[in-house]
Amino acid sequence: MILLLAFSLFAILSLNVLLWRWLKVSACKTQKFPPGPLRWPILGNLLQLGPLPHRDMATLCDKYGSLVYLRLGNVDAITTNDPDTIREILFRQDDVFSSRPKTLAALHLAYGCGDVALAPMGPHWKRMRRICMEHLLTTKRLESFTAQRAEETRYLIADVYKRAECGKLINLREVLGAFSMNNVTRMLLGKQFFGPGSVVGPKEAQEFMHITHKLFRLLGVIYLGDYLPFWRWVDPYGCEKEMKDVEKRVDKFHTKITEEHRRTKREREDNNNDNGEMDFVEVLLSLPGDNGKEHIEIKALIQWDMIAAATDTSAVTNEWAMAEVIKQPRAMRKIQEELDNIVGSNRMVDESDLVHFTRDVPDASGRTVLDPSRIRSTNDGQRLLHPSKDTSLHQHTWVGSKHEDMGRH
């Protein structure tokens, strides 16, 4: 009994000493950081973030100031909702905050961070960005698909009109997602996934749309394994297992796409018929490089930078913009008047008409947010606050977009 009591006393004293040392080291370390909430040992501030972390961070910014320091497991992080600070970070110190953290979601779902959007700053990112700007996103190439975009707009309006005539409820996310995906896949793959010209069945098209939405959901999850490495071995909610499953399904889809284009390219070369207009995948396949590595890079560009980034974000932006306009009758009336005055009632809106409209829709949709907490990572010591390398920055666009000074930025 005495031995047990002595052991318990020793354990308590040892724990107090370790806790005191941790608090002392933590206090010294955080002197160079902005103020923030009290941190727990090991977990840090993870327990203070719930299912909607961007709202929790907004509350912390209201309480501690425009710059807040958080310790998320073993990761240092800062969050801000101040437009001036965001401008400083994005414009004046972009070289410092230009990298991205290698999260488990990015590693599993973006081919080891092999794309442009999620790759850390470095030679690979610069090479992939150069490929996009020089071969894919040129003005000439985008203008060459103007007719296809107009055709997809007509399909969208006809589909909505047909559903409305039948008295059916219209799922905006569904129809806008199909519209965005068709625009992208026609430019990227030369194929239409939804509508009368679809090259795949409706079940396969809906499955791929579902996977695309799932990708973004998993990317936005705050996964404890990114902040507490030992948690990866536990994974009680099966997040990493779900990521691996989506990874396999996406890879299978894109392997099929690239192999089809390789086969078509070989057939054209064999028949001396290689003078037609190339889609984006054919352009990527024509670039020099190591075949195996190139194969992975092509799939990464197809999935994240072209299909997922253009489909999900565009559909959600348009959905929220329409919701905000409906909530603001004055803006709705002004938009309708401008449509009547500028376009009239006898033709469709052309892309060239867009410059003549006011900012009512951008102002309304600016109050919505797609990425509530855009995560960046420092690749060097930061000049603004001087935190350590690899500190994560949570750029709080949800609150920043509501800030009264955001309009002038």
C-alpha positions as CSV (number, residue, x, y, z in Angstrom):
1,M,0.0,0.0,0.0
2,I,2.8,2.4,0.9
3,L,4.7,1.5,-2.2
4,L,1.6,2.2,-4.4
5,L,1.1,5.5,-2.6
6,A,4.7,6.5,-3.2
7,F,4.5,5.5,-6.9
8,S,1.3,7.5,-7.3
9,L,2.9,10.6,-5.7
10,F,6.0,10.2,-7.9
11,A,3.8,10.0,-11.0
12,I,1.8,13.1,-10.0
13,L,5.0,15.1,-9.3
14,S,6.5,13.9,-12.6
15,L,3.4,14.9,-14.5
16,N,3.4,18.4,-12.9
17,V,7.1,18.9,-13.7
18,L,6.5,17.9,-17.4
19,L,3.4,20.1,-17.6
20,W,5.3,23.1,-16.1
21,R,8.2,22.6,-18.6
22,W,5.7,22.3,-21.5
23,L,3.9,25.5,-20.4
24,K,7.2,27.3,-20.1
25,V,8.5,26.2,-23.5
26,S,5.2,26.9,-25.1
27,A,5.1,30.4,-23.6
28,C,8.6,31.2,-24.9
29,K,7.8,29.8,-28.3
30,T,4.5,31.7,-28.7
31,Q,6.0,35.1,-27.7
32,K,6.6,35.7,-31.4
33,F,3.0,34.8,-32.4
34,P,-0.2,36.8,-32.1
35,P,-2.5,36.3,-29.1
36,G,-4.7,33.3,-28.9
37,P,-6.8,31.0,-26.7
38,L,-5.3,28.8,-24.0
39,R,-3.8,25.6,-25.4
40,W,-4.1,22.1,-24.0
41,P,-1.1,19.8,-23.9
42,I,-0.7,17.6,-27.0
43,L,-4.1,18.6,-28.5
44,G,-3.5,22.3,-28.4
45,N,-6.6,24.1,-29.7
46,L,-8.1,21.2,-31.6
47,L,-10.9,20.8,-29.1
48,Q,-12.1,24.4,-29.7
49,L,-12.8,23.6,-33.4
50,G,-16.2,22.0,-34.1
51,P,-18.0,20.8,-37.3
52,L,-17.9,24.4,-38.7
53,P,-14.3,25.4,-37.9
54,H,-14.6,28.6,-40.0
55,R,-17.3,29.9,-37.6
56,D,-15.2,28.9,-34.6
57,M,-12.2,30.8,-36.0
58,A,-14.5,33.8,-36.6
59,T,-15.5,33.8,-32.9
60,L,-11.8,33.6,-31.9
61,C,-11.0,36.5,-34.2
62,D,-13.8,38.5,-32.6
63,K,-12.4,37.7,-29.1
64,Y,-8.6,38.0,-29.6
65,G,-8.2,40.3,-32.5
66,S,-7.7,40.2,-36.3
67,L,-4.7,37.9,-36.0
68,V,-5.0,34.8,-33.8
69,Y,-2.5,32.1,-33.0
70,L,-3.6,28.5,-32.7
71,R,-1.7,25.4,-31.8
72,L,-3.4,22.5,-33.7
73,G,-1.8,19.3,-32.4
74,N,1.9,19.7,-33.4
75,V,1.2,22.3,-36.0
76,D,1.5,26.1,-35.5
77,A,-1.3,28.0,-37.2
78,I,-2.5,31.6,-37.5
79,T,-5.9,32.8,-38.7
80,T,-7.0,36.3,-39.8
81,N,-10.2,38.0,-40.9
82,D,-8.7,41.5,-41.5
83,P,-8.7,42.7,-45.2
84,D,-5.5,44.7,-44.7
85,T,-3.7,41.7,-43.3
86,I,-5.0,39.4,-46.1
87,R,-3.9,41.9,-48.7
88,E,-0.4,42.1,-47.0
89,I,-0.2,38.3,-47.1
90,L,-1.5,37.7,-50.7
91,F,0.2,40.6,-52.4
92,R,3.3,41.8,-50.5
93,Q,4.3,38.5,-48.9
94,D,3.0,36.0,-51.4
95,D,6.4,34.5,-51.8
96,V,6.4,33.6,-48.1
97,F,2.8,32.2,-48.0
98,S,2.6,30.7,-51.4
99,S,3.1,27.1,-50.4
100,R,0.5,24.5,-49.4
101,P,0.7,22.0,-46.6
102,K,0.9,18.3,-47.5
103,T,-2.3,17.1,-45.9
104,L,-3.4,13.5,-46.1
105,A,-6.3,14.4,-48.3
106,A,-4.1,16.2,-50.7
107,L,-1.6,13.3,-50.8
108,H,-4.4,10.7,-51.4
109,L,-6.7,12.7,-53.7
110,A,-4.3,14.8,-55.8
111,Y,-1.7,12.1,-56.7
112,G,0.7,13.0,-54.0
113,C,0.1,16.8,-54.4
114,G,1.1,16.4,-58.0
115,D,-1.2,19.1,-59.4
116,V,-1.0,22.9,-59.4
117,A,-3.6,23.8,-56.8
118,L,-2.4,21.6,-53.9
119,A,1.3,21.2,-54.7
120,P,3.9,22.9,-52.3
121,M,5.9,25.7,-53.8
122,G,8.9,24.4,-55.7
123,P,10.2,23.4,-59.2
124,H,7.4,20.9,-59.7
125,W,4.7,23.5,-59.0
126,K,6.4,26.0,-61.3
127,R,6.6,23.4,-64.1
128,M,3.0,22.4,-63.8
129,R,1.8,26.0,-63.7
130,R,3.9,26.8,-66.8
131,I,2.3,23.9,-68.7
132,C,-1.2,25.2,-67.8
133,M,-0.5,28.8,-68.8
134,E,1.5,28.0,-72.0
135,H,-0.5,25.1,-73.4
136,L,-4.0,24.9,-71.8
137,L,-5.3,28.3,-70.6
138,T,-4.2,30.5,-73.5
139,T,-6.7,33.1,-74.8
140,K,-6.8,31.5,-78.2
141,R,-7.6,28.0,-76.8
142,L,-10.3,29.3,-74.5
143,E,-11.9,31.4,-77.3
144,S,-12.0,28.3,-79.5
145,F,-14.6,26.8,-77.2
146,T,-17.0,29.8,-77.2
147,A,-19.5,28.0,-79.4
148,Q,-19.5,24.9,-77.1
149,R,-20.1,27.0,-74.0
150,A,-23.0,28.8,-75.7
151,E,-24.4,25.4,-76.7
152,E,-24.2,24.1,-73.1
153,T,-26.0,27.2,-71.9
154,R,-28.9,26.4,-74.3
155,Y,-29.0,22.9,-73.0
156,L,-29.2,24.1,-69.4
157,I,-32.0,26.5,-70.1
158,A,-34.0,23.9,-72.1
159,D,-33.5,21.4,-69.2
160,V,-34.7,23.8,-66.6
161,Y,-37.7,24.9,-68.7
162,K,-38.7,21.3,-69.3
163,R,-38.5,20.4,-65.6
164,A,-40.5,23.6,-64.7
165,E,-43.2,22.7,-67.2
166,C,-43.7,19.3,-65.5
167,G,-43.9,21.1,-62.1
168,K,-40.8,19.3,-60.8
169,L,-38.6,20.8,-58.1
170,I,-35.2,21.7,-59.5
171,N,-32.0,20.8,-57.7
172,L,-29.7,23.8,-58.6
173,R,-26.6,21.9,-57.4
174,E,-27.4,19.1,-59.8
175,V,-28.2,21.1,-62.9
176,L,-25.5,23.7,-62.4
177,G,-23.0,20.9,-61.7
178,A,-23.9,19.1,-64.9
179,F,-23.6,22.4,-66.8
180,S,-20.2,23.1,-65.4
181,M,-18.9,19.6,-65.9
182,N,-20.1,19.5,-69.5
183,N,-18.2,22.7,-70.2
184,V,-15.1,21.4,-68.7
185,T,-15.2,17.9,-70.2
186,R,-15.9,19.2,-73.7
187,M,-12.8,21.3,-73.5
188,L,-10.7,18.8,-71.6
189,L,-11.8,15.5,-73.1
190,G,-13.8,16.4,-76.1
191,K,-16.8,14.7,-74.5
192,Q,-20.2,15.6,-73.0
193,F,-21.1,13.7,-69.8
194,F,-24.7,15.0,-69.3
195,G,-27.5,15.8,-71.8
196,P,-28.3,14.7,-75.3
197,G,-24.7,14.2,-76.5
198,S,-23.6,12.2,-73.4
199,V,-21.0,9.5,-74.2
200,V,-21.6,7.7,-70.9
201,G,-24.7,6.5,-69.2
202,P,-26.5,8.7,-66.7
203,K,-25.5,6.4,-63.8
204,E,-21.8,6.7,-64.6
205,A,-22.1,10.5,-65.1
206,Q,-23.9,10.9,-61.7
207,E,-21.4,8.6,-60.0
208,F,-18.5,10.8,-61.2
209,M,-20.3,13.9,-60.1
210,H,-20.8,12.3,-56.7
211,I,-17.1,11.5,-56.5
212,T,-16.1,15.0,-57.4
213,H,-18.3,16.5,-54.6
214,K,-16.9,13.9,-52.2
215,L,-13.4,15.0,-53.1
216,F,-14.1,18.5,-52.0
217,R,-15.8,17.4,-48.8
218,L,-12.8,15.2,-47.8
219,L,-10.4,18.0,-48.7
220,G,-12.3,20.4,-46.3
221,V,-12.3,18.0,-43.4
222,I,-10.0,18.8,-40.5
223,Y,-8.5,15.4,-40.2
224,L,-6.7,14.8,-36.8
225,G,-4.1,12.7,-38.5
226,D,-2.7,15.8,-40.1
227,Y,-2.1,17.4,-36.7
228,L,-1.5,14.3,-34.5
229,P,0.4,11.7,-36.5
230,F,-0.3,8.9,-34.1
231,W,-4.1,9.4,-34.8
232,R,-3.5,7.9,-38.3
233,W,-3.1,4.5,-36.7
234,V,-6.4,4.9,-34.9
235,D,-8.6,6.5,-37.6
236,P,-11.9,5.8,-35.7
237,Y,-14.1,7.5,-38.3
238,G,-12.5,5.8,-41.3
239,C,-11.6,9.1,-43.0
240,E,-8.3,7.9,-44.5
241,K,-9.9,4.7,-45.6
242,E,-12.6,6.7,-47.4
243,M,-9.8,8.9,-49.0
244,K,-8.1,5.7,-50.3
245,D,-11.4,4.4,-51.7
246,V,-12.1,7.6,-53.6
247,E,-8.5,7.7,-54.7
248,K,-8.8,4.3,-56.4
249,R,-12.1,5.2,-58.0
250,V,-10.8,8.4,-59.4
251,D,-7.6,6.9,-60.6
252,K,-9.5,4.1,-62.4
253,F,-11.6,6.8,-64.2
254,H,-8.6,8.9,-65.3
255,T,-6.5,5.9,-66.3
256,K,-9.3,5.0,-68.7
257,I,-9.4,8.5,-70.1
258,T,-5.7,8.8,-70.7
259,E,-5.5,5.3,-72.3
260,E,-8.4,6.2,-74.6
261,H,-6.6,9.4,-75.7
262,R,-3.3,7.5,-76.2
263,R,-5.0,5.0,-78.4
264,T,-6.7,7.7,-80.4
265,K,-3.4,9.5,-80.8
266,R,-1.7,6.4,-82.1
267,E,-4.5,5.7,-84.6
268,R,-4.3,9.3,-85.9
269,E,-0.5,8.9,-86.3
270,D,-0.9,5.6,-88.1
271,N,-3.5,7.1,-90.5
272,N,-1.5,10.3,-91.0
273,N,-4.5,12.2,-89.7
274,D,-2.9,14.2,-86.9
275,N,-3.9,17.7,-88.0
276,G,-7.2,18.1,-86.1
277,E,-7.9,20.3,-83.1
278,M,-6.5,18.7,-80.0
279,D,-8.3,18.7,-76.7
280,F,-6.5,19.4,-73.4
281,V,-5.5,15.8,-72.7
282,E,-4.1,15.4,-76.2
283,V,-2.1,18.6,-75.7
284,L,-0.7,17.2,-72.4
285,L,0.1,13.8,-74.0
286,S,2.0,15.6,-76.8
287,L,4.4,17.3,-74.3
288,P,7.9,15.8,-73.9
289,G,8.7,14.1,-70.6
290,D,9.2,10.8,-68.8
291,N,6.2,8.7,-69.7
292,G,5.5,7.2,-66.2
293,K,5.9,10.5,-64.4
294,E,4.0,12.3,-67.1
295,H,1.1,9.9,-66.7
296,I,0.6,10.8,-63.1
297,E,1.0,14.5,-63.8
298,I,-1.6,14.4,-66.5
299,K,-4.1,12.7,-64.2
300,A,-3.4,15.2,-61.4
301,L,-4.0,18.1,-63.8
302,I,-7.2,16.5,-65.2
303,Q,-8.8,15.8,-61.8
304,W,-7.9,18.8,-59.6
305,D,-7.0,21.7,-61.8
306,M,-9.5,21.1,-64.6
307,I,-12.5,19.0,-63.6
308,A,-12.9,19.2,-59.8
309,A,-11.7,22.8,-59.5
310,A,-13.9,24.1,-62.3
311,T,-17.0,21.9,-61.6
312,D,-17.7,21.9,-57.9
313,T,-16.6,25.5,-57.3
314,S,-18.5,27.0,-60.2
315,A,-21.7,25.1,-59.4
316,V,-21.6,26.1,-55.7
317,T,-20.7,29.7,-56.5
318,N,-23.7,30.0,-58.9
319,E,-26.0,28.3,-56.5
320,W,-25.1,30.6,-53.6
321,A,-25.2,33.7,-55.9
322,M,-28.8,32.8,-57.0
323,A,-29.8,32.3,-53.4
324,E,-28.4,35.7,-52.3
325,V,-30.0,37.5,-55.2
326,I,-33.4,35.9,-54.4
327,K,-33.0,37.2,-50.8
328,Q,-32.4,40.7,-52.2
329,P,-35.4,41.9,-54.3
330,R,-33.8,45.2,-55.1
331,A,-30.8,43.5,-56.7
332,M,-33.0,41.1,-58.5
333,R,-35.1,43.9,-60.1
334,K,-32.0,45.7,-61.1
335,I,-30.5,42.6,-62.8
336,Q,-33.8,41.9,-64.6
337,E,-33.9,45.6,-65.8
338,E,-30.3,45.4,-67.1
339,L,-31.0,42.1,-68.9
340,D,-34.0,43.8,-70.7
341,N,-32.1,46.9,-71.5
342,I,-28.7,45.4,-72.6
343,V,-29.7,42.0,-74.0
344,G,-33.4,42.3,-74.8
345,S,-35.9,39.5,-74.9
346,N,-35.1,38.1,-78.4
347,R,-31.6,36.6,-77.8
348,M,-29.4,34.8,-75.3
349,V,-26.8,36.6,-73.2
350,D,-23.4,36.4,-74.9
351,E,-20.1,36.4,-73.1
352,S,-19.3,39.8,-74.6
353,D,-22.4,41.2,-72.8
354,L,-21.0,40.6,-69.3
355,V,-18.8,43.7,-69.2
356,H,-21.9,45.9,-69.4
357,F,-23.5,44.6,-66.2
358,T,-23.1,46.2,-62.8
359,R,-21.6,44.5,-59.7
360,D,-24.9,43.6,-58.1
361,V,-24.4,39.8,-58.6
362,P,-20.7,39.9,-57.6
363,D,-21.6,42.0,-54.6
364,A,-24.3,39.6,-53.5
365,S,-22.2,36.4,-54.2
366,G,-19.2,38.0,-52.5
367,R,-21.0,37.5,-49.2
368,T,-20.8,33.7,-49.8
369,V,-17.8,31.6,-49.4
370,L,-16.5,28.4,-51.1
371,D,-13.4,27.8,-49.0
372,P,-14.2,29.1,-45.5
373,S,-10.6,28.7,-44.3
374,R,-8.1,28.6,-47.1
375,I,-5.0,26.9,-45.8
376,R,-1.6,28.1,-46.8
377,S,1.8,27.2,-45.5
378,T,4.9,29.3,-44.9
379,N,8.0,28.1,-46.8
380,D,10.3,30.5,-45.0
381,G,10.3,32.7,-41.9
382,Q,7.5,35.1,-42.2
383,R,8.3,38.8,-42.3
384,L,5.0,40.0,-41.0
385,L,4.8,38.0,-37.7
386,H,8.0,36.0,-37.7
387,P,6.6,32.6,-37.0
388,S,8.5,29.5,-37.8
389,K,8.7,27.7,-41.1
390,D,5.7,25.5,-42.0
391,T,3.3,27.6,-40.0
392,S,-0.2,27.1,-41.4
393,L,-2.2,30.2,-42.4
394,H,-6.0,29.9,-42.3
395,Q,-7.1,32.8,-44.6
396,H,-10.5,33.5,-43.2
397,T,-12.5,34.5,-46.3
398,W,-15.9,33.7,-44.7
399,V,-15.5,36.6,-42.3
400,G,-13.3,38.7,-44.5
401,S,-16.0,38.7,-47.3
402,K,-18.4,40.2,-44.7
403,H,-16.0,42.9,-43.6
404,E,-17.2,46.4,-44.3
405,D,-13.7,47.3,-45.8
406,M,-13.6,44.3,-48.1
407,G,-15.1,46.2,-51.0
408,R,-12.2,48.5,-51.4
409,H,-9.8,45.5,-51.7
